[in-house]
Amino acid sequence: MPAHPQPSQSPSYEGRPLPRPEDEVVDQGLGFDLGTLVTRRRMLAFLGLGAAGAGLAACGGTSSTSSAAATSSSASGTAAGALTEIPDETAGPYPGDGSNGPDVLEQSGIVRSDIRSSFGEARGTAEGVPMTLRLTVRDLANGGVPFAGVAVYVWHCDRDGNYSMYSDGVTDQNYLRGVQVTDAAGTVTFTSIVPACYSGRWPHVHFEVYPDQDSITDATTTIATSQVALPKDVCDAVYATSGYESSVRNLADVTLTNDNVFGDDGGASQLATVSGDVSSGYTVFLPVGVDTTTTPSAGAAPAGGGRGGAPAGPPG
């Protein structure tokens, strides 16, 4: 009796079909890598090895597992396993989240990627050198996997050093504020402008991380509050352009080590990786480690005197 032909088998790895059978295991794409990583963590948990064992497996296992960690953080040169919790920092006196006066997070239209223009009844647009801000949030409580579905609220000053909703002349504006929800890779992307350097502070961008979009109307639900520091060489190039003249003098009077926010460690885990130039704009990237097992220690507006007619408080 003639033998029946055997069905051809697609190449697989650890029982999972390869989406790119013609390529090596390490070249199957981020989705396949993350699936491999999750599968291994589940196996290690079953064996009682826990998160520490998962970390060892991710570092010492096959190339596809370490590729998953490296791919998502390649822009910063930091492996996910080495990522530490982002430092808690003050939200400053101009958060616009309802904790210190105005609340932009209650307004329809705040969930948006391009934050250069005001929305709702406001019509102003912030001018300046283009900046794309990309934050990749990782869930440190679950081994550093991408933190999908969390909401990230960002805000920063304009090229004159003023904060919309607070500073004299722009209290009727809400530009340079917006919310995005992280995708499957834990990433949010905003289109904005490079902020100024105002007196007493290193150039920076504020952000808050919320458990989900529904939580953004309550500032007490934040799971992380921090700031992104911009590199000096980028600031020097931007501040040499028209409109940023006052920033040149202000930047000369402050350093990362004497800044009242980044000074404790020189912004070691908050200094962004940046690519681009003045003519085409800059892309600013920072990996953000969030640990929901720790208690947030920041977020409240500081007390004291402020700038631009804003509520009292040292510049944040």
TORDOMAR-973449 format. One record per residue (C-alpha): residue in three letters; x, z negated, y negated; residue number from 1. Coordinates in Angstrom, 2 decimals. Each point is the difference from the previous one (the first is absolute). Example, Ala and Ser with C-alpha at 12.3 -4.5 7.8 and 13.67 -1.06 7.14 Angstrom:
+------+---------+---------+---------+-----+
! code !      px !      pz !      py ! pos !
+------+---------+---------+---------+-----+
!  Ala !   12.30 !   -7.80 !    4.50 !   1 !
!  Ser !    1.37 !    0.66 !   -3.44 !   2 !
+------+---------+---------+---------+-----+
//
This chain:
+------+---------+---------+---------+-----+
! code !      px !      pz !      py ! pos !
+------+---------+---------+---------+-----+
!  Met !    0.00 !    0.00 !    0.00 !   1 !
!  Pro !    1.61 !    1.02 !   -3.32 !   2 !
!  Ala !    1.00 !   -2.82 !   -2.25 !   3 !
!  His !   -1.98 !   -0.39 !   -3.16 !   4 !
!  Pro !    2.07 !    0.50 !   -3.14 !   5 !
!  Gln !    0.79 !   -3.28 !   -1.71 !   6 !
!  Pro !   -1.26 !   -0.36 !   -3.59 !   7 !
!  Ser !    2.80 !    0.05 !   -2.57 !   8 !
!  Gln !    0.75 !   -3.34 !   -1.58 !   9 !
!  Ser !    0.63 !   -0.39 !   -3.72 !  10 !
!  Pro !    3.15 !   -1.91 !   -0.88 !  11 !
!  Ser !   -0.69 !   -3.67 !   -0.67 !  12 !
!  Tyr !    1.77 !   -3.19 !   -1.02 !  13 !
!  Glu !   -1.02 !   -3.41 !    1.34 !  14 !
!  Gly !   -3.21 !    1.62 !    1.25 !  15 !
!  Arg !   -0.87 !    1.53 !   -3.37 !  16 !
!  Pro !   -0.08 !    3.82 !   -0.45 !  17 !
!  Leu !    2.51 !    1.29 !   -2.49 !  18 !
!  Pro !   -1.70 !    1.67 !   -3.00 !  19 !
!  Arg !    3.08 !    2.23 !   -0.35 !  20 !
!  Pro !    0.98 !    0.70 !    3.64 !  21 !
!  Glu !    2.72 !    2.44 !   -1.03 !  22 !
!  Asp !    1.85 !   -2.67 !   -2.04 !  23 !
!  Glu !    1.95 !   -3.13 !    0.89 !  24 !
!  Val !   -1.80 !   -3.37 !    0.26 !  25 !
!  Val !    1.52 !   -1.12 !   -3.31 !  26 !
!  Asp !   -1.55 !    3.01 !   -1.77 !  27 !
!  Gln !   -3.66 !   -0.53 !    0.92 !  28 !
!  Gly !   -1.11 !   -1.16 !   -3.43 !  29 !
!  Leu !   -0.86 !   -3.30 !   -1.70 !  30 !
!  Gly !   -3.43 !   -0.32 !    1.64 !  31 !
!  Phe !    1.52 !    0.18 !    3.50 !  32 !
!  Asp !    2.81 !   -2.41 !   -0.99 !  33 !
!  Leu !   -2.43 !   -2.59 !   -1.37 !  34 !
!  Gly !   -2.14 !    0.29 !    3.13 !  35 !
!  Thr !    3.08 !   -0.67 !    2.11 !  36 !
!  Leu !    0.91 !   -3.00 !   -2.14 !  37 !
!  Val !   -3.49 !   -1.52 !    0.25 !  38 !
!  Thr !   -0.10 !    0.58 !    3.76 !  39 !
!  Arg !    3.29 !   -1.84 !    0.43 !  40 !
!  Arg !   -1.09 !   -2.92 !   -2.12 !  41 !
!  Arg !   -3.11 !   -0.41 !    2.13 !  42 !
!  Met !    2.10 !    0.04 !    3.15 !  43 !
!  Leu !    2.43 !   -2.55 !   -1.40 !  44 !
!  Ala !   -2.88 !   -2.23 !   -1.07 !  45 !
!  Phe !   -1.37 !    0.18 !    3.53 !  46 !
!  Leu !    3.39 !   -1.04 !    1.35 !  47 !
!  Gly !    0.12 !   -2.91 !   -2.45 !  48 !
!  Leu !    2.87 !    1.32 !   -2.09 !  49 !
!  Gly !   -1.97 !    0.05 !   -3.26 !  50 !
!  Ala !    1.09 !    1.44 !   -3.32 !  51 !
!  Ala !    3.66 !   -0.94 !    0.39 !  52 !
!  Gly !    0.20 !    1.91 !    3.28 !  53 !
!  Ala !   -1.77 !    2.93 !   -1.60 !  54 !
!  Gly !    2.58 !    0.06 !   -2.75 !  55 !
!  Leu !    2.82 !    0.01 !    2.55 !  56 !
!  Ala !   -1.67 !    2.78 !    1.94 !  57 !
!  Ala !   -0.46 !    2.02 !   -3.18 !  58 !
!  Cys !    3.68 !   -0.38 !   -0.85 !  59 !
!  Gly !    1.48 !    0.37 !    3.46 !  60 !
!  Gly !   -2.50 !    2.22 !    1.78 !  61 !
!  Thr !   -0.29 !    3.78 !    0.18 !  62 !
!  Ser !    0.53 !    2.30 !   -2.94 !  63 !
!  Ser !   -3.73 !    0.73 !   -0.47 !  64 !
!  Thr !   -0.77 !   -3.63 !   -0.77 !  65 !
!  Ser !    2.76 !   -0.44 !   -2.56 !  66 !
!  Ser !   -0.94 !    3.38 !   -1.46 !  67 !
!  Ala !   -3.45 !   -1.33 !   -0.86 !  68 !
!  Ala !    1.47 !   -2.79 !   -2.12 !  69 !
!  Ala !    2.61 !    2.19 !   -1.63 !  70 !
!  Thr !   -2.30 !    2.92 !   -0.83 !  71 !
!  Ser !   -2.44 !   -2.00 !   -2.08 !  72 !
!  Ser !    2.74 !   -1.70 !   -2.00 !  73 !
!  Ser !    2.55 !    2.78 !   -0.27 !  74 !
!  Ala !   -0.53 !    0.36 !   -3.74 !  75 !
!  Ser !    1.25 !   -3.53 !   -0.56 !  76 !
!  Gly !    2.66 !   -0.04 !    2.69 !  77 !
!  Thr !   -1.49 !   -3.22 !    1.37 !  78 !
!  Ala !   -1.19 !   -0.27 !    3.61 !  79 !
!  Ala !   -3.42 !   -1.60 !    0.36 !  80 !
!  Gly !    1.45 !   -2.70 !    2.21 !  81 !
!  Ala !    2.33 !   -1.09 !   -2.83 !  82 !
!  Leu !   -2.72 !   -0.04 !   -2.66 !  83 !
!  Thr !   -0.64 !   -3.45 !   -1.47 !  84 !
!  Glu !   -3.08 !   -1.32 !   -1.74 !  85 !
!  Ile !   -0.32 !    1.28 !   -3.55 !  86 !
!  Pro !    0.64 !   -2.87 !   -2.44 !  87 !
!  Asp !   -3.08 !   -1.49 !   -1.65 !  88 !
!  Glu !    0.16 !    0.56 !   -3.74 !  89 !
!  Thr !   -2.20 !   -0.78 !   -2.96 !  90 !
!  Ala !   -2.75 !    2.48 !   -0.81 !  91 !
!  Gly !    0.98 !   -0.60 !   -3.61 !  92 !
!  Pro !   -2.35 !   -0.47 !   -2.93 !  93 !
!  Tyr !   -1.50 !    3.52 !    0.22 !  94 !
!  Pro !   -1.31 !    0.44 !    3.57 !  95 !
!  Gly !   -3.44 !    1.36 !   -0.83 !  96 !
!  Asp !   -1.28 !   -1.42 !    3.29 !  97 !
!  Gly !   -2.33 !   -2.60 !   -1.50 !  98 !
!  Ser !    2.45 !   -2.88 !    0.40 !  99 !
!  Asn !    1.01 !    0.14 !   -3.67 ! 100 !
!  Gly !   -2.71 !    1.63 !   -2.06 ! 101 !
!  Pro !   -0.94 !    3.68 !    0.57 ! 102 !
!  Asp !   -0.92 !    1.19 !    3.48 ! 103 !
!  Val !    0.60 !    3.70 !    0.68 ! 104 !
!  Leu !   -0.56 !   -0.50 !    3.74 ! 105 !
!  Glu !   -3.73 !   -0.43 !   -0.59 ! 106 !
!  Gln !   -0.22 !    3.46 !   -1.58 ! 107 !
!  Ser !   -1.14 !    3.10 !    1.84 ! 108 !
!  Gly !    2.85 !    2.51 !    0.16 ! 109 !
!  Ile !    2.87 !   -2.44 !    0.45 ! 110 !
!  Val !    0.74 !    1.40 !    3.49 ! 111 !
!  Arg !    2.08 !    3.03 !   -0.95 ! 112 !
!  Ser !    3.48 !    1.45 !    0.49 ! 113 !
!  Asp !    0.70 !    1.44 !   -3.48 ! 114 !
!  Ile !    0.09 !   -2.97 !   -2.38 ! 115 !
!  Arg !    1.36 !    1.71 !   -3.12 ! 116 !
!  Ser !   -3.39 !    0.30 !   -1.74 ! 117 !
!  Ser !   -2.64 !   -2.58 !   -0.75 ! 118 !
!  Phe !   -3.34 !    0.29 !    1.79 ! 119 !
!  Gly !   -3.61 !   -0.97 !   -0.61 ! 120 !
!  Glu !   -0.79 !   -0.05 !   -3.70 ! 121 !
!  Ala !    3.69 !   -0.03 !   -0.99 ! 122 !
!  Arg !    1.72 !    3.34 !   -0.67 ! 123 !
!  Gly !    3.68 !   -0.69 !   -0.69 ! 124 !
!  Thr !    2.96 !    1.38 !    1.98 ! 125 !
!  Ala !    3.42 !   -1.62 !    0.33 ! 126 !
!  Glu !    2.82 !    2.40 !   -0.85 ! 127 !
!  Gly !    3.46 !   -0.20 !    1.51 ! 128 !
!  Val !    2.40 !    1.25 !    2.68 ! 129 !
!  Pro !   -1.99 !    0.63 !    3.23 ! 130 !
!  Met !    0.38 !   -2.53 !    2.79 ! 131 !
!  Thr !   -1.37 !    0.08 !    3.55 ! 132 !
!  Leu !   -0.16 !   -3.52 !    1.40 ! 133 !
!  Arg !   -0.07 !   -0.31 !    3.79 ! 134 !
!  Leu !   -0.34 !   -3.39 !    1.70 ! 135 !
!  Thr !    0.04 !   -0.39 !    3.77 ! 136 !
!  Val !   -1.53 !   -3.30 !    1.11 ! 137 !
!  Arg !    0.99 !   -1.55 !    3.34 ! 138 !
!  Asp !   -1.74 !   -2.78 !    1.88 ! 139 !
!  Leu !    2.75 !   -2.51 !    0.77 ! 140 !
!  Ala !   -2.44 !   -2.29 !    1.82 ! 141 !
!  Asn !   -0.37 !    2.75 !    2.59 ! 142 !
!  Gly !    3.60 !    1.06 !    0.44 ! 143 !
!  Gly !    0.31 !    2.19 !   -3.09 ! 144 !
!  Val !   -2.51 !    2.71 !    0.96 ! 145 !
!  Pro !   -1.54 !    2.05 !   -2.83 ! 146 !
!  Phe !   -2.65 !   -2.06 !   -1.78 ! 147 !
!  Ala !   -2.83 !    2.54 !   -0.06 ! 148 !
!  Gly !   -3.20 !   -0.59 !   -1.95 ! 149 !
!  Val !    1.26 !   -2.54 !   -2.54 ! 150 !
!  Ala !   -0.70 !    0.62 !   -3.69 ! 151 !
!  Val !    2.88 !    0.15 !   -2.48 ! 152 !
!  Tyr !   -0.61 !   -0.49 !   -3.72 ! 153 !
!  Val !    2.83 !    1.10 !   -2.33 ! 154 !
!  Trp !    0.40 !   -0.31 !   -3.76 ! 155 !
!  His !    2.78 !    0.26 !   -2.57 ! 156 !
!  Cys !    0.66 !    0.48 !   -3.70 ! 157 !
!  Asp !    0.09 !    3.34 !   -1.83 ! 158 !
!  Arg !    3.08 !    1.56 !   -1.62 ! 159 !
!  Asp !   -0.54 !   -2.17 !   -3.09 ! 160 !
!  Gly !    0.06 !   -3.18 !    2.10 ! 161 !
!  Asn !   -3.73 !   -0.64 !   -0.40 ! 162 !
!  Tyr !   -2.49 !   -0.96 !    2.71 ! 163 !
!  Ser !   -3.44 !    1.59 !   -0.07 ! 164 !
!  Met !   -2.92 !   -2.42 !   -0.46 ! 165 !
!  Tyr !    2.30 !   -2.61 !   -1.63 ! 166 !
!  Ser !    2.52 !    1.30 !   -2.56 ! 167 !
!  Asp !   -0.87 !    0.77 !   -3.61 ! 168 !
!  Gly !   -1.16 !    3.59 !   -0.37 ! 169 !
!  Val !   -0.82 !    0.56 !    3.68 ! 170 !
!  Thr !   -2.54 !   -2.74 !    0.73 ! 171 !
!  Asp !   -2.62 !    2.74 !    0.35 ! 172 !
!  Gln !    2.07 !    1.85 !    2.65 ! 173 !
!  Asn !    0.39 !   -0.61 !    3.77 ! 174 !
!  Tyr !    2.70 !    2.54 !    0.82 ! 175 !
!  Leu !    2.99 !   -0.76 !    2.27 ! 176 !
!  Arg !   -2.19 !   -2.04 !    2.34 ! 177 !
!  Gly !   -1.35 !    1.09 !    3.37 ! 178 !
!  Val !   -0.73 !   -0.82 !    3.62 ! 179 !
!  Gln !    0.78 !    1.92 !    3.18 ! 180 !
!  Val !   -0.66 !   -0.90 !    3.66 ! 181 !
!  Thr !    2.93 !    0.39 !    2.38 ! 182 !
!  Asp !   -0.14 !    2.81 !    2.54 ! 183 !
!  Ala !    0.93 !   -0.19 !    3.69 ! 184 !
!  Ala !    3.68 !   -0.18 !   -0.97 ! 185 !
!  Gly !   -0.67 !   -2.92 !   -2.37 ! 186 !
!  Thr !    0.72 !    2.15 !   -3.05 ! 187 !
!  Val !   -1.62 !    0.34 !   -3.42 ! 188 !
!  Thr !    1.05 !    2.52 !   -2.64 ! 189 !
!  Phe !   -0.67 !   -0.12 !   -3.74 ! 190 !
!  Thr !    0.66 !    2.56 !   -2.73 ! 191 !
!  Ser !    1.12 !   -1.70 !   -3.20 ! 192 !
!  Ile !    2.72 !   -0.08 !   -2.68 ! 193 !
!  Val !    3.27 !   -1.93 !   -0.14 ! 194 !
!  Pro !   -0.75 !   -3.28 !   -1.81 ! 195 !
!  Ala !    1.93 !   -1.24 !   -3.03 ! 196 !
!  Cys !    2.43 !   -2.88 !   -0.15 ! 197 !
!  Tyr !   -1.45 !   -2.56 !   -2.38 ! 198 !
!  Ser !    1.79 !   -3.03 !   -1.40 ! 199 !
!  Gly !    0.85 !   -2.66 !    2.58 ! 200 !
!  Arg !   -0.80 !    1.90 !    3.19 ! 201 !
!  Trp !    1.70 !    2.46 !    2.34 ! 202 !
!  Pro !   -2.03 !    3.25 !    0.44 ! 203 !
!  His !   -2.55 !   -0.64 !    2.73 ! 204 !
!  Val !   -3.35 !    0.78 !    1.61 ! 205 !
!  His !   -2.44 !   -2.69 !    1.09 ! 206 !
!  Phe !   -2.06 !    0.14 !    3.18 ! 207 !
!  Glu !   -2.42 !   -2.10 !    2.02 ! 208 !
!  Val !   -0.93 !    0.52 !    3.64 ! 209 !
!  Tyr !   -3.56 !   -0.80 !    1.13 ! 210 !
!  Pro !   -1.31 !   -0.20 !    3.59 ! 211 !
!  Asp !   -2.30 !    2.99 !   -0.60 ! 212 !
!  Gln !   -1.77 !    1.93 !   -2.75 ! 213 !
!  Asp !   -3.02 !   -2.32 !    0.02 ! 214 !
!  Ser !    2.27 !   -2.93 !   -0.92 ! 215 !
!  Ile !    1.37 !    1.40 !   -3.27 ! 216 !
!  Thr !   -2.71 !   -1.56 !   -2.17 ! 217 !
!  Asp !    1.29 !   -3.50 !    0.83 ! 218 !
!  Ala !    3.60 !   -0.62 !   -1.11 ! 219 !
!  Thr !    0.19 !   -3.14 !    2.15 ! 220 !
!  Thr !   -0.04 !    2.13 !    3.16 ! 221 !
!  Thr !    3.40 !    1.65 !   -0.61 ! 222 !
!  Ile !    2.42 !   -0.19 !    2.91 ! 223 !
!  Ala !    3.03 !    0.96 !   -2.10 ! 224 !
!  Thr !    0.87 !    0.24 !   -3.71 ! 225 !
!  Ser !    3.35 !    1.47 !   -1.01 ! 226 !
!  Gln !    1.89 !    2.46 !   -2.19 ! 227 !
!  Val !    2.08 !    3.16 !    0.42 ! 228 !
!  Ala !    3.32 !    0.15 !   -1.89 ! 229 !
!  Leu !    1.24 !    3.38 !   -1.25 ! 230 !
!  Pro !    3.72 !    0.96 !    0.31 ! 231 !
!  Lys !    2.08 !   -0.05 !   -3.19 ! 232 !
!  Asp !    1.31 !    3.56 !    0.29 ! 233 !
!  Val !   -3.54 !    1.35 !    0.14 ! 234 !
!  Cys !   -1.05 !   -2.13 !   -2.97 ! 235 !
!  Asp !    3.03 !    1.12 !   -2.02 ! 236 !
!  Ala !   -0.90 !    3.65 !    0.58 ! 237 !
!  Val !   -3.69 !   -0.47 !   -0.83 ! 238 !
!  Tyr !    0.58 !   -2.17 !   -3.05 ! 239 !
!  Ala !    2.23 !    2.67 !   -1.52 ! 240 !
!  Thr !   -3.09 !    2.22 !   -0.37 ! 241 !
!  Ser !   -2.44 !    0.10 !   -2.90 ! 242 !
!  Gly !   -2.57 !   -2.79 !   -0.10 ! 243 !
!  Tyr !    2.09 !   -2.64 !    1.76 ! 244 !
!  Glu !    2.34 !   -0.83 !   -2.89 ! 245 !
!  Ser !   -0.79 !   -3.74 !   -0.14 ! 246 !
!  Ser !    0.76 !   -0.35 !    3.72 ! 247 !
!  Val !    3.68 !    0.86 !   -0.54 ! 248 !
!  Arg !    0.59 !   -3.13 !   -2.07 ! 249 !
!  Asn !   -2.16 !   -2.21 !    2.22 ! 250 !
!  Leu !    1.75 !    1.12 !    3.20 ! 251 !
!  Ala !    3.38 !   -0.81 !   -1.54 ! 252 !
!  Asp !   -1.10 !   -3.63 !   -0.39 ! 253 !
!  Val !   -1.10 !   -0.66 !    3.60 ! 254 !
!  Thr !    1.43 !    0.32 !    3.50 ! 255 !
!  Leu !   -1.43 !   -0.35 !    3.48 ! 256 !
!  Thr !    1.89 !   -3.26 !    0.39 ! 257 !
!  Asn !   -1.26 !   -1.64 !   -3.21 ! 258 !
!  Asp !   -3.56 !    1.36 !    0.17 ! 259 !
!  Asn !   -2.53 !   -2.84 !    0.28 ! 260 !
!  Val !   -1.60 !    1.57 !    3.10 ! 261 !
!  Phe !    2.70 !    1.90 !    1.89 ! 262 !
!  Gly !    2.86 !   -2.29 !   -1.07 ! 263 !
!  Asp !   -0.13 !   -2.35 !    2.99 ! 264 !
!  Asp !    1.44 !    2.69 !    2.30 ! 265 !
!  Gly !    0.52 !    3.00 !   -2.27 ! 266 !
!  Gly !   -3.10 !    1.68 !    1.40 ! 267 !
!  Ala !    1.66 !    0.45 !    3.39 ! 268 !
!  Ser !   -3.22 !    0.91 !    1.84 ! 269 !
!  Gln !   -1.90 !    1.35 !   -3.01 ! 270 !
!  Leu !    2.40 !    2.61 !   -1.37 ! 271 !
!  Ala !   -1.56 !    3.39 !    0.67 ! 272 !
!  Thr !    1.64 !    3.07 !    1.46 ! 273 !
!  Val !   -0.48 !    2.87 !   -2.46 ! 274 !
!  Ser !    0.44 !    3.77 !    0.16 ! 275 !
!  Gly !   -0.60 !    2.72 !   -2.57 ! 276 !
!  Asp !    0.95 !    0.58 !   -3.61 ! 277 !
!  Val !   -1.37 !   -0.11 !   -3.52 ! 278 !
!  Ser !   -1.22 !    3.60 !   -0.06 ! 279 !
!  Ser !   -1.86 !   -0.01 !    3.33 ! 280 !
!  Gly !   -0.88 !   -3.69 !    0.13 ! 281 !
!  Tyr !    1.00 !   -2.79 !    2.34 ! 282 !
!  Thr !   -1.22 !   -1.24 !    3.38 ! 283 !
!  Val !    0.28 !   -3.77 !    0.32 ! 284 !
!  Phe !   -0.12 !   -1.50 !    3.49 ! 285 !
!  Leu !   -0.10 !   -3.60 !    1.22 ! 286 !
!  Pro !   -0.75 !   -1.44 !    3.46 ! 287 !
!  Val !   -2.22 !   -3.08 !   -0.32 ! 288 !
!  Gly !    0.04 !   -2.64 !    2.72 ! 289 !
!  Val !   -3.16 !   -2.14 !    0.01 ! 290 !
!  Asp !   -0.33 !   -3.09 !    2.19 ! 291 !
!  Thr !   -3.56 !   -1.29 !    0.26 ! 292 !
!  Thr !    1.18 !   -3.14 !    1.81 ! 293 !
!  Thr !    1.58 !   -1.33 !   -3.20 ! 294 !
!  Thr !   -1.88 !   -1.35 !   -2.99 ! 295 !
!  Pro !    0.28 !    2.11 !   -3.17 ! 296 !
!  Ser !    1.71 !   -2.04 !   -2.71 ! 297 !
!  Ala !   -0.42 !    2.26 !   -3.03 ! 298 !
!  Gly !   -2.60 !    1.97 !   -1.84 ! 299 !
!  Ala !   -1.08 !   -2.31 !   -2.81 ! 300 !
!  Ala !    0.70 !    1.02 !   -3.58 ! 301 !
!  Pro !    2.74 !   -2.11 !   -1.59 ! 302 !
!  Ala !   -0.76 !   -2.32 !   -2.89 ! 303 !
!  Gly !    1.62 !    0.15 !   -3.44 ! 304 !
!  Gly !    0.38 !    2.72 !   -2.71 ! 305 !
!  Gly !   -0.49 !    3.74 !    0.65 ! 306 !
!  Arg !    0.53 !    3.50 !   -1.46 ! 307 !
!  Gly !   -2.18 !    2.55 !   -1.70 ! 308 !
!  Gly !   -2.89 !   -2.36 !   -0.77 ! 309 !
!  Ala !   -0.41 !   -0.66 !    3.71 ! 310 !
!  Pro !   -0.90 !   -3.39 !    1.46 ! 311 !
!  Ala !    2.83 !   -2.50 !   -0.25 ! 312 !
!  Gly !    2.79 !    0.19 !    2.55 ! 313 !
!  Pro !    3.65 !    1.03 !    0.33 ! 314 !
!  Pro !    0.36 !    3.73 !    0.63 ! 315 !
!  Gly !   -0.81 !    0.80 !    3.62 ! 316 !
+------+---------+---------+---------+-----+
//
